[in-house]
Amino acid sequence: MNEKKEPIGNIYSKAVIFDMDGTLVDSTKVDFLAWQKLFSLYNKELSFRNYIPLLGIKSAQVIKDFLPVKNDEEVQFALTKKLVFFHEIISENGISPVPFADVFLKQIKQFNIPVALATSSRRAKMEMVMAKLNLLSFFDAVVTGGDVKNGKPSPDIFLRAAEKLDVFPEDCIVFEDAANGVKAAKNASMKCVALASHQTIDSLQEADLIIDTFENLSFANVCFQLEKNV
């Protein structure tokens, strides 16, 4: 059982869960380029428009659905190649946090609220990215795609994060940037704040609150807005 933290003040949420790619880490372009190189390896084309609906889906599932792989061994080979491509791209071009995401994380931690990271990415990729950006220390729990059977939009990853934080799902706020992630949060009976970055507002309408940026965002005000919408 995790040690309980007493929240400061009248805060609506008892826990916060963050997606990683596109929400905390400005990795969407890098991830797209890595997928594009992998698709090219199999003589397949991938446009950015066709990539967007794949956001939040586990990599293994994308490979099984869109690439000519015949067995688990070939899936693992493709996963390894994609990670190599991803590493090559960030080694050459670097990678950055989503603007003001780190500032917002620091603000939340001041409220003594447990925070989890729930990413569909594999653990190796998560560790690579978070190590480069020094963000891992903000999180009390981490769940990756390999820790759950079903990927987003199934609720598994967020339910597992709530379990690790020892809180009820309905007491969690999820921050997401992808339609599949928003659906997963709502399927988990959680409140969801959507960051409108690469997705259209229409695709994020299931979220309880949509924001454009973390800049000057007040966590207390987010909680107030969500409570008002109950």
N, C-alpha and C positions, 0 to 999 in steps of 0.2 A: 504494500500500500504506500503510495507516495505521500510525502509530508505535505500537509495542507498549508496553503498560503492564505492569509487573510487579506482580501482586497481592500484597498484604501478608498474610502468614500462610497457614494451610492452609484456603483458601476453595474450596468445591466448584465454584463457578461461575467461568467466565472472562469472562462478559458478562451483562448484565441488560437486558431489554427491557420497557418499560412501555406498556400501553394508556393512552389519555388519558381519555376520557369515562367517568365513574363510577369509575375507578381512581385517577387523580390529581386530576381536576377534578370537583367536585360539580355536574355539569351535566346530570344525567339529567332532572330536573324541567324545566329550561329547554329542553332538547332536545325533550322530550315536548310541551311547550306550543307550540314552534315547528312541530313536525310536525302537531299538532292544528289549528293555524291554517292550515297549508298544505292539509291534508285538507279542512277546512271550505271553503276557496276552491274546491274541486272538488266541493262538496256531498257530502263523505264524512265519516263519523264515525270517530273513533279514540279508543278507551278506553285507559287506562294498561295494563290487562291485555293488550290486543292489541298495545300498543307494545313491551312487554318482549321478545318474541321477535325484534324487529327490531334489537335492540342488536348492534352490531358489523358489521351489513351495510352495504355502501356505499350512500350516499344515492341515487345514480342508480339502483341496482338496486331500492331500495324504491319509488321513483317509477314505474319501469317496471312493477313487479309489482302496485301497488295504486292507481295513479291513471290516469285516462283520457288518457294522453298518446299521441300518434301518431307522433312522430319525435324525433330528437335535439335539434332546436331547441326543442321543447316541454319536453323533459327539462331543458335548460339554463335555460329560463325558470323552471321549478319549483324548480330548485336555487338560482337567484338569489333567488327569493321566500323560500325557506326560510331562507337566510342573512340576509336582511333581517329576517325575523321574529325570528330568534335574536338578532341584534344589538339589536333594539328591546327585547327582553325583558331582556337583561343590562344594557342602558343604564339601564333603569328600576329593575331589582331587584338588579343586581350579580351577581357570580359568585365562588365561593370554591373553594379547593383542598379535596380530601377531607381530613378532619382528620388531622393528623400526617404527611401524605404528604410535605410538604417536609422535615420532620425526618428521615424515613426516607431520602429522596434524599441529604441531606447525609451521613448515616451511610454509605451505600453508596460515595459518592465518596471517603471516607477510605481505602477499600481499594484505590484505584487500578484499579478495574474499569471498563471502558468501558460506557456506558449509552446505550441507544437508545430513542427514542419511536416507537411504531408504532401509528398511529391510522387508522381507517377514514374519519375526517373529511377533508374537503377542506383543502388547505393554507391557504386564506384563513381558514377557521374556526379551524384550529389556531393560526395566527399571531395572530389576534385574541384568543383565549383565553389563550394562553401569555404574550402581551405584557402582558395585564392582571394576570396573576398572577406575572410575573417568574420563570418556571420554566424557560425555554428554555435557560438557561446550564448546566443540569445535564446536558444531553445531548450526546453526541459524534456522534450521527447521528439523523436524523429521516426517517421514511417515512410518507407519507400515502396516503389511498385512491387518489388520482390517479396514484400512482407504480407501481401494480401492476394487472394485468389482472383478476385474480379477488379478490374480497373474502372476508372471513371467512365461513364456516369453512374456506375454502381456506387453505393455509399461506403463500401468496405473500408477504404483508406481513411476516411474521416471518422468512422466509428472506431477503428483501431486506435486512432490518435486520441480520441476522447477516453477510451479505455486506458491508454497509457497515462493520461493526465488524471485519471480517476475522477472524471466528471460525467454528468449526464449529457447526452448529445444536444438536448434542447437548451443547455446552458452554454453552448459554444457559438462563437462567431467565426465564420470562415472568410478569409480574404482570398479571392480568386480572380483570374483574368480571362478564363476560357469558359465557353458555354457548357462543355462537358463537366467542368469542375463545379460550375454553379448548380447544374442538375444533380451532381453527386452530393453536394452540400444539402440541398433541399430534400433529396431522397434520404438523407441522414437525419432529417428533422432539425437542422441547424439553421441559424440565421446566416445570411451570406451577403457580403459586401463585394461588389464586382468592380475591378479596376478596368476601365474602358481604355485599352491600349491598342491592341491589334484587332480586336473584334468589334463589330458594330453594336450600337446600343440595343438594337432590336434583338440580337442574339443573346443578350444578357438580361432580358426582361424578367426572368424568373428570380433574379436577385432581389433582396429586400432593399438594397441601397446601391446605387451606382455612383462611383467617384471617377474623376478625371486624373487625379494625381494625389500623391501623399504629401505634397508641399503644403505646409501650414494646416494639415489635417489634425483636428483634435479628436483623440480617442474618446474622450468623455462626450463630445458632441455626437460622435458616431453612435455611441451607446444610447444617448438620448433619442436620436432619430429612430433607431431600431425599436426602442421601447414604445415610442409614440405610435409606431406602425403596427403594434401588436393588436 
